[in-house]
């Protein structure tokens, strides 16, 4: 099994593998171009990302945007992200339709072993699923393996470290449901 196959399967892998390093550098070059592009040229700027992400319809990402690989990210129709979105996509990140993301949000599928010796040479990931009609406030961190249900609001500054169901407002660190909608 290659290091990339291990990564995509959520198994421990060597992130410094030559293939993975090359793919990360390609993604970072595209993100760099996007972030430096003329902000008035919206369509041209987003076209750069069509070579990196799977976009199922209309999407808009304000600069700056960062990701590890890009090919593990799927954005649904009518997606909007404010400034400084970071997605560490060593595993799948699936985002539904009509999702709004505030500034300075971090979505990370990447994680590391607890054992220090293992952590020196490997990392692994767990996929993230964000449903449709979700609003994620500013400065939110979404951690590996989390699912966020449809029609849910995640309050600003939250740390989402467990699944959040459909039809609710959830806030805090750790993020907890505070209201049904």
N, C-alpha and C positions, 0 to 999 in steps of 0.2 A: 504494500500500500504506500503510495507517495505521501509526502508531507501535506500536500494540498488536499488529497483525499481524506487524510486524517483530520485536517482542519475543518473541512466541510461536514464531516461526520460528528464533530464535537468531541473528538478524541485528542489526547495530548499530542502536540506536534512541535516541530522546530520552526519557529517564526523566521529564522535566519536562513532557511532553505533558499537556494539560488532562485528557483522559480517564484516562490512567494515574495521574495525581496524585489524581484523585477516587476511583478504585478503591482506591488505596493507603490513602487516608484512611478509606474505609469499612472496610477490613480492620483498620486500626489501632484504629478505634472499637470494633469487635467484640472484638478482643483486649483492649482496655482494660476492657471490660465483663466479659469472662471472668476477667481477672486480679483484678478487684475484687469478684467475686461471692462470696457466702457459701460457704466451702469445704465445709460440711456438706451442701450441696445439689448433690450430684454429677451427678445426671441433668439438672437444670435448667442447670447450668453447661455441660455438654457439649452440650446442645441449642442453646446459642448458636453453637457451632461448626458445627452442621449447616447453617447458613445460609452458611457460608464454605468449608468443606472438603468433599470427597467422602469419606464414611466408609462402608466396605463391611462393616458389622457392628459389633461392640463395640469401643469405643475409650475410653481415658482419658488425658487430658493434665493433669498437675499445673501449676498456675500457677508462674511466669509463662510465657506462650507469646507468641511474636511471629512474624508473617509479613508478607510484602509484599502479596500479593494473596489468597492462600488458594485461589482457584479452580483453581490449578495443582497442588494437593496432593491425592493420593489415599492414604488409609490403608486397609490391609487389615484383616480381622477380627482381633480380639484384640490390638489395639495398645495399648502403654503407654509413656508418656514421663514421666520424672521432671521435676523443676523446671527452668525456664529453657531450654526448647527454642526455638531460633530457626531458622526456615526462610525463606530468601530465595528466593522461588519465581517468578522472572521467566520460568522455563521449568518444564516438568513435573517433579514429584517424585512418583514412584510407590514406595510402600512396601508390601511384601507382608504376609501374615498372620503372626501370632505374633511380632511384632517388639517388642523391649524396648529403650528408649533411656534411658541414664543422665542425670544432671543436667548442665547447662551444655553441651549439644551444639549445634553450629552446622552446618546443612546449607545450603550456598549454591550455587544455580545461577548467581548473578550474578557477572560478571567485567567487566574493563575492558581497553580497548586498551593495548598497550605504548607506542604513540606518544602523547606528551604532548598534542599538539595535538588528536588525535582524542578523547583521554580527557576533554577539557574539555566536549565536547558529546554524547558517546555512551557507552553501555555495551551489553553483550550478555549472553547466557546460554547455558548448556549443560545439558540435562536430567540428572537423577540418578535412578538405579534402585537400590532396596534390596530384595533378595529376601525370601523367607519364612524364618521361624525364625532371625532375625538378632538378636544382642545387641550393642548399641553401648554401650561403657563411657562413663563421665563424661568431660567436657572433650574430646570428640572433635570435630574439624573435618572435614567432608566437603565437598570442593571440586567445582567445576563439571565436569560431564561424566563423573562417576564412576559405575560400577556395582559393587554389592556382591552377591555370590552368595548362594544359599540356604544355610542351616545354617552361618553364619559368625559368628565372634566378632571384634569390633574392640576391642582393648584400650584402656583408659583413656588419655587424653592423646594419642591418635594423630592424625596429620594424613593423611587419606586423599586422595591426589592422583593415584591411578591405580586401575584396576579391580582388584578383589579377587575371586578365584574362589569357587566353592561349597566347602563342607565344610572350612573351615580356621579357624585362629586367626591374626590379623594384628595387629601392633602397631608403634608407633614413629612417628617423624617424619623422613622419610616412612614411611608405613605399609607394612610388608612381611610376607608370610606367614612364620610361624615354626613352624607345626605343622599337620598334616592331622588332621581328625576324622572 
